[in-house]
Every structure is written in C-alpha cells, then in structure tokens.
Amino acid sequence: MTRLELLAPAKNLECGMAAVDHGADAVYIGASRFGARAAAGNSVDDIRQLCRYAHQFGVKVYVTVNTIIFDAELSATRQLLAELAAADVDAVLIQDMGLLDAPLPLHASTQTDNRTPEKVRWLRSLGFRRVVLARELSVAEIAEIHRQVPDVELEVFVHGALCVSYSGLCYASQHCFGRSANRGECAQFCRMKFDLVDADGRVVERQRHLLSLKDLNQSDHLEELIEAGAVSFKIEGRLKGVDYVKNVTAYYSERLNAIIARHPDKYQRASLGHCRYTFTPSLAKTFNRGYTNYFLHGRTAGIASFDTPKAMGEFVGTVKELRPHSLSVAGIARFANGDGLCFLNADHELEGFRVNRVEGNRLYPLKMPASLRPGMRLYRNQDQEFERLLTRPSAERKVPVRMRLDITADGFALQINDAAPVSIVAPHQQAQKPQHDNIVRQLTKLGGTPLSCSHVELPDGFCYFIPSSQLAELRRMAVASYCSSRPAPSPALLPAEASAPVPTPVYATPYLYNIANSDSRRFYAARGVASPQPAFELQQPRGSQLLMQCRHCLRFALGFCVKHGGRKPEWREPLSLVLADGRRFPLEFDCQHCQMNVYAESR
C-alpha cells in the first residue's frame, strides 16, 4: 500500500489547524526566522500547539528553515532546530548545506534546485529522507527520477503560485531591490511590467507582464503523479489566508479520496480521519491568476498571464447591457450584494468593481466603471456568499475507531483499536435488566475528542451492571491511551556508503551553490568544489550576472520557437526585457537545454 500525503500550507496556527480539519495529511509552516517566506513566521510555542493538534490525526508537521544562513546566524539557527525537535516537529525543510547536522529528519527544499536524478541521488546520499522537486518537471521526468532513485520520497507541488525561475536560482529581487529570494524576501520581480526589445531597439511587446505565470492546478492529474512515483502533493500558499487553506485543502483531499476509492488495494491516506464539510469546495472561487498544468506533459502554450499578475477569479458571464447606473449579465451565475467583479479593459488592464445591489441578472455597482463595454467578459474574484460560508466552522474531522469491553479478574477493561487496554477495579454486579444499549451510549460519548465510534464489542452473554461514572472513567482513560499511542516515526534514511560516493553537482556559475556561511563553504570544499565562492547575496559578481534560469520561454510563448513548430522570428537578437525605469535585462535562449536565461546588463 502506497501512503499518499496531501501537504497543506500554514501561515499561522489558525491556518495549520484549519488545514488539519479540512483533510491535510501534513502541514508545512514557517518558524520565527529562516523560512523562505519571511512574512509568515511563527513562534515555537505555536508550532508545538500545532503538532499536538495535528498528531491526534496522524498528521505530520514540517517546518521550513529553508533560507541560506549567514555566519552570524548559525548559532541561532541551530538553537531553533533544537527547539523544533523538542516541540515534536516531524521534519524540517532546508536549503543550506551547513545545516545537515540538524537533529530532525531532513527534507531537501525545492530551493536546492532539484530537477535531475543525479541531484536527487546526491541529496539522498547526504541523508535527506525526502526531496521537493522543481515545479517545472514533467510527469515523465518525475517518473525517471523515481526509477533511478526509488528509495527517497518525492514531493511535488500541485497547486498555487509559480516562480518563473528554478527555485533557489533567482537573484533578480536581490539585484534590483536588495531583497533576497533565498532569504525569504522576494520582491516579485517576475510580476512586473516589461517591454521586450530587440537588438535594434524595436519594441516587440510593450508594457506586458512577460514573466508572470498563471497558477498551478494539477487536480485533474493527481493519479498520473502518483503513478510516476510522487507520494506527497504540496499546495503552495504560506502567505494565503485561512479561507484559501480551507477550500483548496478540502478540494484536493476529496480528489485523493476518489483515487483511493478506485484503487483501495494500492493506495491509502497517510493520516487518519474522515472530514465532513459545510460547503462544496471549488478551486474557481479561490485566489488564482488563471490555471495551468505547467510542463506536466511537456512544453505547451498558455502558461503565462501577460495581461495581469492579479487574481481574476471565476468567469461569470459577459456584459449584456449597460445603463447609467447598472449592467445586465448574460450567463447563469448567481450574484450577491458585495461580490467583487473584474474585467480586462480595452488596454488589457484589469479593472474591478464592487456590486452594491443585485436584482436577478442586473447589477448595480457602487461606482459604474467608465471603461466597461457590452460583450466584455466578467470574472468574480470575491464571492461574498462563499466567503461567508468559510468564515463559519466549515469542517469536522473524526477518526473512526472500534471499542472492545472485556471482563477482568477484578473489574473491566476497555480497548480502542490496537492501543493498550485500560482497566478499572469494580465488582462484577449482575444486572437486573439488559445493559448493552446504555454501555454503548456511555462509551461512545466522544464529543471534544478527535474520535468517533459507532460500535462497541462486548463479550457474549455480558450481563453486568457498570455505573455510568465508571464507564465515563474507562472511556476517558481509553481515549488517553489511544491518543498517546502514536506510532514512532520511521528511521531516517542513511547516507550512501563512503565506498560509493555520489559526485557533487557542478555549477559553472560559482554563486549558484548559494554558499553563505563557513560551514557550507567547508561542506562544498570537502566535496571537491574548488575555491567555493560566496553567495550572490554576499558578493555580487562583476560583469554580466545570471539572474534567472527559466523553462518558460518567450520565444515559444510568442509563437517564434522554430524547434516547436513556430514561425521564424522577425526580430534581431539578443532580446532584452526593459523595465519602465530603463533597467535592461538581456535574454539568452539556451535551446540545447530548452531554457531561457535572464541576465543583468553589464556595467
């Protein structure tokens, strides 16, 4: 049986508990420092509370400590890791190789640039139990990694925002704004507007979001990813609110359950419990920039969102008629007072408005948009009624259990599932009337616990009277025994034997190793990296600087990739991206590796 893990994000304790309630098998959360989302930090006490809550359901908690670490921070980082271990965290995600001595199971963050079998094999040799793969990989590439390195867990992103550069190898934010993506402070350079200019200064595309990608959605392809060897399915969104976590987690949980229902002999969930929802999960109703399956089946068109980097939401119809203070909509969507709608105007700019009043399909905006025209497509990016449902308690998660009541020499014993039985000393008093129904009723009063029980097994011919107070005490002790019987975590994978070393991956550009401290420098030097160079954040190199490596390619996206059936380009290369302030970023098309590289202009 393959255990499938739905991995949900947690901005804070509230989001983490909501993820558990709505069907996550694991939650990932940032600590107070050193996580790749600096704005989503949490205290160790909150993480300890989340662990206690999650572990009731067998849900694991992973903590992101996946930034590069400076020398002055090493001591504090190791102290944090020790505190996380004491808080019963199940694993930590790291990027910095100076932290390999962490007292916890290690997961290699996607920030370590994990896109080849060779890289995954190397990480496995260092003792990583799990590797988070690059978002850009196809299902065939994932399957090949699993085939070559079958004894490491593979975690894949299935939903949420996409970085246009391979993670861990993006230096644009640091170069332009002094905010390092490898330090959790990305300024989202890729969501900005650019001109695309050729070597003769001709503007090919003017003021468009040429590096802004749609959001990932693999909900229709989970079974393919499972068959390829992935075991953990990760939802992006540690900066998202609790409504997003509830809705997206519930949606993917139901999709995984449907796959397991079709293959009950092959797959099972990695945690315990069944969820009941008060709403119908819908990915169309949560934050998204439009959806793509990215490179799952190879290079395809339509992965970018050139017009806007903002959330458009779900399509709800077209503008039918305009009046001075209202509009009618052609479509079948129902609207509510307070809904937020948006549209792309004639200049391809996203505009939005709030619905003040609804009369059937006629909408009265708070302020009528001047650029709205009949025939324009409308999108709802704030669904007032759906959000109202999610602000209330919206899910309940319970673990179904069985109970067995037995007679002991001096009393009675109760066992829940395979946990250690508990017993009380009590007289064997013959009952004057049947006791079965009362015993079952008392023992199954499990409100306030994560358990539910619909069946209690009693010995044949059981006819003893047990006071309700003693049944309640048995129940309380049995629940405590069950909840404390969480199985021990599986041992960490051991590094490969020294007699069969795995070669260290080679980067032609030295700062791509992201070496930011003395421990990391010694690590790479011991593994044959000649003269390890400081990270980009510590020492920006002179001359042309490689800022991004992207599988997204503007040649292909604009229809000019001859290799993939496009027409011959009409421009003269090299092309450059140019910001509104005049800063220029030359592009290199590495067709051998089907990759587009973004550089900083030489000075």
Sequence and secondary structure as in RCSB ss.txt:
>XXXX:A:sequence
MTRLELLAPAKNLECGMAAVDHGADAVYIGASRFGARAAAGNSVDDIRQLCRYAHQFGVKVYVTVNTIIFDAELS
ATRQLLAELAAADVDAVLIQDMGLLDAPLPLHASTQTDNRTPEKVRWLRSLGFRRVVLARELSVAEIAEIHRQVP
DVELEVFVHGALCVSYSGLCYASQHCFGRSANRGECAQFCRMKFDLVDADGRVVERQRHLLSLKDLNQSDHLEEL
IEAGAVSFKIEGRLKGVDYVKNVTAYYSERLNAIIARHPDKYQRASLGHCRYTFTPSLAKTFNRGYTNYFLHGRT
AGIASFDTPKAMGEFVGTVKELRPHSLSVAGIARFANGDGLCFLNADHELEGFRVNRVEGNRLYPLKMPASLRPG
MRLYRNQDQEFERLLTRPSAERKVPVRMRLDITADGFALQINDAAPVSIVAPHQQAQKPQHDNIVRQLTKLGGTP
LSCSHVELPDGFCYFIPSSQLAELRRMAVASYCSSRPAPSPALLPAEASAPVPTPVYATPYLYNIANSDSRRFYA
ARGVASPQPAFELQQPRGSQLLMQCRHCLRFALGFCVKHGGRKPEWREPLSLVLADGRRFPLEFDCQHCQMNVYA
ESR
>XXXX:A:secstr
 EEEEEEEEESSHHHHHHHHHTT SEEEEE SSSSS TTS   HHHHHHHHHHHHTTT EEEEEE S   GGGHH
HHHHHHHHHHHTT  EEEE  GGGTT SS EEE GGG   SHHHHHHHHHTT SEEE  TT  HHHHHHHHHH T
TSEEEEEEEE   SS TT   HHHHHHS  GGGT    GGGS EEEE TTS EEEEEE TT B EEE TT HHHH
HHHT  EEEE  TTS HHHHHHHHHHHHHHHHHHHHH TTTEEESS  EEEESS   GGGSS S EE TTTTSS 
S  B SS SS   EEEEEEEEEETTEEEEESS    TT EEEEE TTS EEEEEEEEEETTEEEESS  TT  TT
 EEEEEE HHHHHHHHS  EEEEEE  EEEEEETTEEEEEETTS  EEEE   EE SS  HHHHHHHHT  TTSS
EE S EE  TT  EE  HHHHHHHHHHHHHHHHT             TTS       SSGGGG   SHHHHHHHH
HTT SS    TTT   SSSEEEEEES  HHHHTT  GGGT    SS S  EEE TT  EEEEEEETTTTEEEEEE
   
